[in-house]
């Protein structure tokens, strides 16, 4: 039995989880510099310790209404491994909840009927506190082509940050 640690968070009224190995840090919401002519889910970029970090509205990426910034809104700084290269992204989430240790036997397969999220984005479901957490596979949420587009859009604003 394998045990992994997951960070849980909210988007709209749904609960999600990602493996903490993918999370570098959790930042308070800060002003985001907009990127002209970028995909709708790219909110812009922030300066993170002297580096430009693209920030994604994960709600838009999942087909939900754009995020409404509240005191609970945070930016998760995550790492993705796509085609052998490591990419850092910031993802906006409504709120962070807790860190859970989950053994692989607790993970149930995803249901393809009635879900509004692409099933390839979800690695499984976990029953927790009378609800389900959806385990996100970040590498399938963003393709290599999309991260290259994000990188080229970010290069356009590097001098502004």
C-alpha angles and dihedrals in degrees: 000000000000121000121204130181120235135190112221125211143164132247112180105318096330129096122223137179135204129189109265089228086075095051118086097174147336115236131194111245111275135178111291121211109228119235115219119233094009130140113281093248092057104090091184136261141296133204107250112185092325096316129102112245120193112224120212128199097224090193091064091044088056093047096256129128114283116274119272108218113237135162087271096053112115139175115235110207104213137176125225127193109212123170091342097307127106118232128185121213136174115225122196115224130178095236142339117233119178148321115253134189108222126186116215091244089066092060114098124198118264122260115232097193116085099000118131093204124079106262092223088065092058123072095188148308130268124199108227131162094348092307139079128256116207114219109222123215100209094191090064095044091064122037123211089251091054094049089050089052089049091050093051091048090050092051087062093063102035092108092053095060 
